[in-house]
Amino acid sequence: MKRALILSGGGARAAYQVGVLKALAEILPDDSENPFPIICGTSAGAINALAIAAHKGNFKSAVNALTAMWQNLEIGQVYQYGWIDIFKGLSYLGFSLMNEGMGRRRPLSLLDNGPLWNLLGSKIHFENIAQSINSGKLLAVSVSAMGYTSGHSVSFFQGHPDLQGWTRYRRAGVPTQLRLEHLLASSAIPTIFPAVRINREYFGDGALRQLAPMSPALHLGADSLFVIGVSGNRTAVKANRRVPHRHSPSMGQIVGHLFNSAFVDAMESDLEHLERMNQLLKLIPEEQRNKEGIYLRPVENMVISPSLPIDGIAGRNVRYLPKSLRFFMRATGSTAKGGGATAASYLLFSTEFINELIELGRADALAEAESIQKFFASQ
C-alpha cells in the first residue's frame, strides 16, 4: 500500500506540521525509514515536504533537522522587516498604479523574501531527491503552485519514471526536476511575496485555486493519506451560534478570511468529499466498482489538525514582532483587538509563536498515538 503525506499551506502556521511530524517520529521506531513514499506539499507545507523528501538520513533524523530549522528561525531569515523595507514595499505597491498595476523591475510584493531564498537554498539539498527515488525510498514528491496567466493549479512533481502527468479542470500535474524556484513559487503568498517565473509563466502560492488538495497524491498512486492541516476549525464556533461584533471588519480581518478561504477551506471541503466517497463505495460490491474501465477504490485517511484555535495563539504572540511589524499589524487591524489575528498568523515567524505551534502539533499527535499506530499497522 502506498501511503502519502499531505501538508497544506499556511505561512508560519506550518510550524504546527513540524510538531506533528516530531510526534510521529517518536511514535514510530527510531530507525524507521521515511514511511511516506509519496509526499505532497503546498505553500509553506511544500517547504516541510521537500525538507523531508530531500534528507539523506532516516525519518527521525529528517524530522530533527526540520525541527531545528524552524526552532532557530528568525523573521529576518524569511523576509526583510525594517521600517525602510516596510515603507519601500508600500511605496512599490503605490507606484505600480502608475504602471497599470504592474511592477517595473520585479513582481509586485509588499515584502522582500530574498532571505528565504538564501535560507532554503542552504538547507534543502534537492539533489538528494533523485537519489531517494533511484533507491526506492521515495516514489514521488510534489509541490503545487498557481499560474497567474493560466489560472491553473499546477502540481510540479519529481518521481519514478513510470509516473505520468495529468490534466483535469483547472489543474494539472507536470513531471520535472524540482528546484528552489518551484518551492518559492508555491509559498509566494499573493501581494505579500513576489511571484516566481518558471519557464514562460509566473507562479504564486499553490493554495490559490487548488480545488482538490488531495488530488496530486491520488494521481501519484496513493492508497492512503496522512493529512496534517493548519485549521483550528475543530474548535470553531458552531454555525447557529451568534457571534458578537464590536466593530465593522478591519482590513486585517477581511484579509484573514481571504487567506483562510485559500489555505483552509479547500482542504476541508476535499476531505469531506473523500469521506462521502468512501462511504458510498462501501455500499457498492467490489466487483461492481470497476466496470467500464473506471477504477474506484476507498482511500484510507487520517487527519491531524489543531485542537486549539491558531488565531487565538497568534493574537497573544503579535507583541513579539519587531516594532515595524507591530505598527503595520495594528494599522491594518491584524491583531486580536482588530479581529485580524488570522492574517497575522500567516506572517508571524516569531520564535515564541513557532515553538507554541510545534508543541501544540506534538501534543495533538501524541493524543492520537493509538490511532496513528493502528493507521500504520493496518497497512
Solvent accessible surface area in square Angstrom, and as a share of the most:
residue,aa,sasa,rsa
1,M,139,0.62
2,K,93,0.39
3,R,30,0.11
4,A,0,0.00
5,L,0,0.00
6,I,4,0.02
7,L,1,0.00
8,S,6,0.04
9,G,2,0.02
10,G,0,0.00
11,G,5,0.05
12,A,0,0.00
13,R,7,0.02
14,A,0,0.00
15,A,0,0.00
16,Y,0,0.00
17,Q,0,0.00
18,V,0,0.00
19,G,0,0.00
20,V,0,0.00
21,L,0,0.00
22,K,51,0.22
23,A,0,0.00
24,L,0,0.00
25,A,4,0.03
26,E,74,0.33
27,I,30,0.15
28,L,23,0.11
29,P,90,0.57
30,D,92,0.48
31,D,112,0.58
32,S,22,0.14
33,E,90,0.40
34,N,35,0.18
35,P,20,0.13
36,F,0,0.00
37,P,36,0.23
38,I,0,0.00
39,I,0,0.00
40,C,7,0.04
41,G,2,0.02
42,T,11,0.07
43,S,1,0.01
44,A,6,0.05
45,G,0,0.00
46,A,0,0.00
47,I,14,0.07
48,N,0,0.00
49,A,0,0.00
50,L,0,0.00
51,A,18,0.14
52,I,6,0.03
53,A,5,0.04
54,A,3,0.02
55,H,57,0.26
56,K,139,0.59
57,G,37,0.35
58,N,48,0.25
59,F,2,0.01
60,K,63,0.27
61,S,41,0.27
62,A,3,0.03
63,V,1,0.00
64,N,79,0.41
65,A,48,0.37
66,L,4,0.02
67,T,8,0.05
68,A,46,0.36
69,M,22,0.10
70,W,9,0.03
71,Q,69,0.31
72,N,111,0.57
73,L,11,0.05
74,E,113,0.51
75,I,15,0.08
76,G,34,0.33
77,Q,66,0.30
78,V,3,0.02
79,Y,0,0.00
80,Q,74,0.33
81,Y,74,0.28
82,G,29,0.28
83,W,118,0.41
84,I,135,0.69
85,D,39,0.20
86,I,6,0.03
87,F,102,0.43
88,K,120,0.51
89,G,3,0.03
90,L,75,0.37
91,S,53,0.34
92,Y,23,0.09
93,L,52,0.26
94,G,36,0.34
95,F,126,0.52
96,S,8,0.05
97,L,145,0.72
98,M,147,0.66
99,N,35,0.18
100,E,153,0.69
101,G,34,0.33
102,M,107,0.48
103,G,24,0.23
104,R,166,0.61
105,R,195,0.71
106,R,86,0.31
107,P,41,0.26
108,L,52,0.26
109,S,0,0.00
110,L,12,0.06
111,L,5,0.03
112,D,60,0.31
113,N,4,0.02
114,G,26,0.25
115,P,23,0.15
116,L,13,0.06
117,W,73,0.25
118,N,111,0.57
119,L,19,0.09
120,L,1,0.01
121,G,41,0.39
122,S,72,0.46
123,K,108,0.46
124,I,6,0.03
125,H,92,0.41
126,F,35,0.15
127,E,104,0.47
128,N,12,0.06
129,I,0,0.00
130,A,40,0.31
131,Q,92,0.41
132,S,18,0.11
133,I,16,0.08
134,N,129,0.66
135,S,73,0.47
136,G,64,0.62
137,K,99,0.42
138,L,6,0.03
139,L,33,0.17
140,A,0,0.00
141,V,0,0.00
142,S,1,0.01
143,V,0,0.00
144,S,2,0.01
145,A,0,0.00
146,M,14,0.06
147,G,0,0.00
148,Y,100,0.38
149,T,119,0.69
150,S,44,0.28
151,G,8,0.08
152,H,65,0.29
153,S,5,0.03
154,V,14,0.08
155,S,5,0.03
156,F,10,0.04
157,F,3,0.01
158,Q,23,0.10
159,G,21,0.20
160,H,75,0.34
161,P,112,0.70
162,D,108,0.56
163,L,35,0.17
164,Q,134,0.59
165,G,34,0.32
166,W,23,0.08
167,T,106,0.62
168,R,120,0.44
169,Y,167,0.64
170,R,76,0.28
171,R,61,0.22
172,A,18,0.14
173,G,5,0.05
174,V,59,0.34
175,P,76,0.48
176,T,42,0.24
177,Q,130,0.58
178,L,3,0.01
179,R,102,0.37
180,L,37,0.18
181,E,55,0.25
182,H,2,0.01
183,L,0,0.00
184,L,1,0.00
185,A,0,0.00
186,S,0,0.00
187,S,9,0.06
188,A,1,0.01
189,I,4,0.02
190,P,32,0.20
191,T,88,0.51
192,I,19,0.10
193,F,9,0.04
194,P,22,0.14
195,A,22,0.17
196,V,12,0.07
197,R,136,0.50
198,I,5,0.02
199,N,126,0.65
200,R,225,0.82
201,E,33,0.15
202,Y,94,0.36
203,F,11,0.05
204,G,0,0.00
205,D,0,0.00
206,G,0,0.00
207,A,5,0.04
208,L,37,0.18
209,R,123,0.45
210,Q,15,0.07
211,L,106,0.53
212,A,18,0.14
213,P,10,0.06
214,M,4,0.02
215,S,11,0.07
216,P,8,0.05
217,A,0,0.00
218,L,56,0.28
219,H,58,0.26
220,L,1,0.00
221,G,25,0.24
222,A,0,0.00
223,D,39,0.20
224,S,0,0.00
225,L,0,0.00
226,F,0,0.00
227,V,0,0.00
228,I,0,0.00
229,G,7,0.07
230,V,3,0.01
231,S,10,0.06
232,G,14,0.14
233,N,76,0.39
234,R,130,0.48
235,T,65,0.38
236,A,57,0.45
237,V,79,0.45
238,K,156,0.66
239,A,115,0.89
240,N,136,0.70
241,R,161,0.59
242,R,225,0.82
243,V,101,0.58
244,P,121,0.76
245,H,159,0.71
246,R,187,0.68
247,H,78,0.35
248,S,89,0.58
249,P,84,0.53
250,S,26,0.17
251,M,128,0.57
252,G,2,0.02
253,Q,51,0.23
254,I,88,0.45
255,V,49,0.28
256,G,1,0.01
257,H,121,0.54
258,L,110,0.55
259,F,20,0.08
260,N,35,0.18
261,S,57,0.37
262,A,18,0.14
263,F,8,0.03
264,V,8,0.05
265,D,70,0.36
266,A,23,0.18
267,M,13,0.06
268,E,59,0.26
269,S,68,0.44
270,D,18,0.10
271,L,23,0.11
272,E,91,0.41
273,H,112,0.50
274,L,17,0.09
275,E,73,0.33
276,R,158,0.58
277,M,61,0.27
278,N,14,0.07
279,Q,112,0.50
280,L,92,0.46
281,L,5,0.02
282,K,148,0.63
283,L,145,0.72
284,I,54,0.28
285,P,73,0.46
286,E,119,0.53
287,E,128,0.57
288,Q,83,0.37
289,R,41,0.15
290,N,64,0.33
291,K,116,0.49
292,E,163,0.73
293,G,79,0.76
294,I,100,0.51
295,Y,140,0.53
296,L,63,0.31
297,R,66,0.24
298,P,48,0.30
299,V,8,0.04
300,E,69,0.31
301,N,30,0.15
302,M,24,0.11
303,V,57,0.33
304,I,1,0.01
305,S,16,0.10
306,P,0,0.00
307,S,33,0.21
308,L,95,0.47
309,P,64,0.41
310,I,1,0.01
311,D,52,0.27
312,G,36,0.35
313,I,4,0.02
314,A,0,0.00
315,G,18,0.18
316,R,123,0.45
317,N,5,0.03
318,V,11,0.06
319,R,146,0.53
320,Y,93,0.35
321,L,3,0.01
322,P,37,0.23
323,K,141,0.60
324,S,5,0.03
325,L,3,0.01
326,R,64,0.23
327,F,94,0.39
328,F,36,0.15
329,M,4,0.02
330,R,149,0.54
331,A,72,0.56
332,T,23,0.14
333,G,10,0.10
334,S,6,0.04
335,T,22,0.13
336,A,63,0.49
337,K,170,0.72
338,G,14,0.13
339,G,31,0.30
340,G,0,0.00
341,A,8,0.06
342,T,16,0.10
343,A,9,0.07
344,A,0,0.00
345,S,0,0.00
346,Y,0,0.00
347,L,10,0.05
348,L,0,0.00
349,F,16,0.07
350,S,6,0.04
351,T,57,0.33
352,E,73,0.33
353,F,0,0.00
354,I,0,0.00
355,N,52,0.27
356,E,60,0.27
357,L,0,0.00
358,I,1,0.00
359,E,89,0.40
360,L,17,0.08
361,G,0,0.00
362,R,75,0.27
363,A,55,0.42
364,D,11,0.06
365,A,0,0.00
366,L,62,0.31
367,A,86,0.67
368,E,62,0.28
369,A,27,0.21
370,E,118,0.53
371,S,51,0.33
372,I,0,0.00
373,Q,96,0.43
374,K,128,0.54
375,F,10,0.04
376,F,25,0.11
377,A,85,0.66
378,S,78,0.51
379,Q,57,0.25
